[in-house]
């Protein structure tokens, strides 16, 4: 069992997104009064996380570096 905050940290999403997943039944949980208790974290993101404009992910950065290296640029 996890709190909404713990589940969000493990899934890499916001607390609000976890509550949405619980409400739609995409992850299992129970509502106790005003609070949710997350029972399972069997969830797979349908798309990759957004990045800010001009910001690259570590994977993209590594791929650019590898392309430069293999082309003899370094």
Number of C-alpha atoms within 10 A of each C-alpha: 11 15 16 21 16 14 21 19 13 11 17 13 14 14 17 12 14 25 21 13 15 20 15 10 10 15 18 16 21 12 11 8 6 5 11 17 17 22 15 13 17 9 11 9 9 6 6 6 9 8 9 7 6 5 10 11 12 9 9 11 11 12 12 11 13 12 11 12 11 9 8 7 9 7
